[in-house]
Amino acid sequence: MVINLLDVLGDTVKDEELVEGMEDEEHDHDDAGGEDNEYEEEVEYDEHVWLSLRNAETLCRYIADKLSEIDADNAESYKSNAENYIGKLKTLDAEYQSAVESAKQKAILFGDRFPFRYLADDYGLKYYAAFSGCSAETEASFETISFLAGKVDELGLNSVLTIEGTDNSIAETIIQNTKTKNQSILTLDSMQSITSDDVKNGADYLAIMGDNLTVLKKALV
């Protein structure tokens, strides 16, 4: 059985978004097709759907239903396990919602790629970033650095966020261009670098999303 998560989520899948101040990757497409050039209509989807606890609930239900169809003898077990897990997802989702509602800050800023759009949209967070979630860029322009540093000052942010596995150089440069130059660098885990060894050592979705909540609370102070 193969399940395409984007197909399961249907119309709730989001297009890749370019927000104010973000580096715009240049696509060197051939314009020979004129006004009907297919690339003008090309849509790139944000595939980081797992970073929404609400998406995770939808996907768990779907997977449990499909397993129940394939292995009807154990259908009750699949459904029971799914409901138990979904209960934990709902609890953590409520904790995220409460943390954001009670937070002083309602915006986050990444000196990095931004794969957390689904999470930000779930809780109504404004975000700024150097690159989109699917960007392959590694260098930020002076204009991007300047804009993000200005946003840190304007919003009074106490931190600049990154994702796992980066060298923090862009975040550090942003901080050095702020007025106070004293913001901390915090890291959210997008789970794009999880290995089988990590799983064997106890890494799991709920624990990582719980850790991300702890980091988010610090960022929103």
C-alpha positions in Angstrom: 0.0 0.0 0.0 1.3 3.4 -1.0 -0.4 6.6 0.4 0.3 10.0 -1.0 -0.1 12.4 1.9 -0.7 15.4 -0.3 -3.6 13.5 -2.0 -5.1 12.7 1.4 -5.0 16.3 2.5 -6.5 17.5 -0.8 -7.4 21.2 -1.0 -5.8 21.9 2.4 -2.3 21.6 0.9 -0.7 25.0 0.6 1.2 26.6 -2.3 4.8 27.5 -1.7 4.6 31.1 -0.3 7.0 34.0 -0.9 6.6 36.5 1.9 7.9 40.0 2.3 11.7 40.1 2.5 12.3 36.5 1.5 14.8 35.6 -1.2 13.2 35.0 -4.5 14.8 32.1 -6.3 15.3 32.9 -9.9 14.1 30.2 -12.3 15.8 30.2 -15.6 12.9 29.0 -17.8 12.9 29.3 -21.6 10.4 32.0 -22.5 10.0 30.7 -26.1 6.5 29.7 -25.4 5.4 33.3 -25.1 2.2 34.1 -23.2 1.2 30.5 -23.0 4.5 29.4 -21.4 3.6 26.5 -19.1 6.0 27.7 -16.3 3.8 30.7 -15.7 1.1 28.4 -14.5 3.4 26.0 -12.6 2.5 25.6 -8.9 4.9 24.4 -6.3 3.3 22.9 -3.2 4.7 23.2 0.3 5.2 19.5 1.2 6.0 20.0 4.9 2.5 18.8 5.8 3.7 16.7 8.8 4.6 19.9 10.7 0.9 20.5 11.5 -0.6 18.4 14.3 -4.0 18.9 12.7 -2.7 17.4 9.5 -1.2 14.5 11.5 -4.6 13.8 12.9 -6.2 13.6 9.4 -3.4 11.4 8.2 -3.6 9.0 11.2 -7.3 8.5 10.6 -6.8 7.8 6.9 -4.0 5.3 7.5 -6.0 3.5 10.2 -9.0 3.2 7.9 -6.9 1.9 5.0 -5.1 -0.7 7.3 -8.5 -1.8 8.5 -9.7 -2.4 5.0 -6.6 -4.5 4.2 -6.6 -6.4 7.5 -10.2 -6.5 8.6 -9.5 -9.0 11.3 -7.5 -6.4 13.2 -9.6 -3.4 12.3 -10.6 -2.6 15.9 -7.0 -2.6 17.0 -6.0 -0.2 14.3 -8.9 2.1 15.1 -8.3 1.9 18.8 -4.6 2.7 18.4 -5.4 5.6 16.1 -7.8 7.1 18.5 -5.4 6.8 21.4 -2.6 8.5 19.3 -5.0 11.2 18.0 -6.0 12.0 21.6 -2.3 12.8 22.2 -2.1 14.9 19.1 -5.2 16.9 20.2 -3.7 17.5 23.6 -0.5 18.8 22.2 -2.4 20.9 19.6 -4.3 22.5 22.5 -1.1 23.3 24.3 0.3 25.0 21.2 -3.0 27.0 20.8 -2.9 28.1 24.5 0.8 29.0 24.3 0.3 31.2 21.2 -2.9 32.9 22.6 -1.1 33.8 25.9 2.1 34.8 24.3 3.4 38.4 24.1 4.8 38.0 20.7 2.7 36.8 17.6 5.5 36.6 15.1 8.6 34.5 14.4 11.6 35.2 12.2 13.9 32.6 10.6 17.4 33.3 9.5 17.0 30.1 7.4 14.6 28.2 5.3 11.0 28.1 6.6 9.3 24.7 6.4 6.9 25.6 9.3 4.1 27.4 7.3 1.5 24.8 8.2 2.3 25.2 11.9 2.3 29.0 11.7 -1.0 29.0 9.9 -2.6 26.6 12.4 -2.1 29.1 15.2 -2.2 32.4 13.4 1.5 33.3 13.7 3.0 35.9 11.4 6.4 34.8 10.0 9.4 36.2 8.2 12.3 34.2 6.8 15.3 34.3 4.6 14.1 31.5 2.3 11.0 29.5 1.6 10.6 26.0 2.9 11.6 24.3 -0.3 14.4 26.8 -1.3 17.8 25.4 -2.3 19.4 28.8 -1.7 22.2 29.0 1.0 23.3 32.6 0.8 21.1 35.6 1.7 21.5 39.0 0.0 22.3 42.2 1.8 18.7 43.3 1.2 17.3 40.2 2.9 19.6 40.5 5.9 18.8 44.2 6.3 15.1 43.6 6.0 15.1 40.8 8.6 17.3 42.7 11.0 14.9 45.6 10.7 12.0 43.3 11.5 13.7 42.0 14.6 14.1 45.6 15.8 10.6 46.7 14.7 8.8 43.7 16.4 11.1 43.6 19.4 12.0 39.9 18.9 14.3 38.3 21.4 15.4 35.5 19.1 16.1 34.5 15.5 15.1 30.9 14.6 16.8 28.3 12.5 16.1 24.7 11.6 18.2 21.7 12.5 21.5 21.1 10.7 22.3 24.6 9.7 25.5 26.6 10.6 23.5 29.6 11.9 25.6 32.0 9.9 22.7 33.8 8.4 21.0 34.1 11.8 24.2 35.4 13.3 24.5 38.0 10.6 20.9 39.2 11.1 21.6 39.6 14.8 24.8 41.6 14.2 22.7 44.0 12.1 20.1 44.7 14.8 20.3 47.6 17.1 20.9 45.6 20.3 22.7 42.6 18.8 21.7 40.5 21.8 19.1 38.1 20.4 19.5 34.4 21.0 19.4 31.8 18.2 16.8 29.1 18.7 16.3 25.9 16.6 13.1 24.2 15.6 13.3 20.6 14.4 11.6 20.1 11.0 12.3 16.4 11.2 13.8 16.4 7.7 17.1 15.0 9.0 15.8 12.2 11.2 17.6 8.9 10.6 16.7 5.3 11.4 19.3 5.4 14.2 17.5 8.4 15.7 14.3 6.4 15.7 16.0 3.4 17.3 17.3 5.8 20.0 13.8 7.0 20.8 13.1 9.9 18.5 9.4 10.1 17.8 6.9 12.7 16.3 5.1 13.6 19.5 8.4 14.1 21.5 9.9 16.3 18.7 6.8 18.4 18.4 6.7 18.8 22.1 10.3 20.0 22.1 9.4 22.4 19.3 6.6 23.8 21.5 9.2 24.5 24.3 11.4 26.4 21.8 8.4 28.3 20.4 7.4 29.5 23.8 10.9 31.0 24.3 10.6 32.7 20.9 7.2 34.2 21.6 8.2 35.9 24.9 
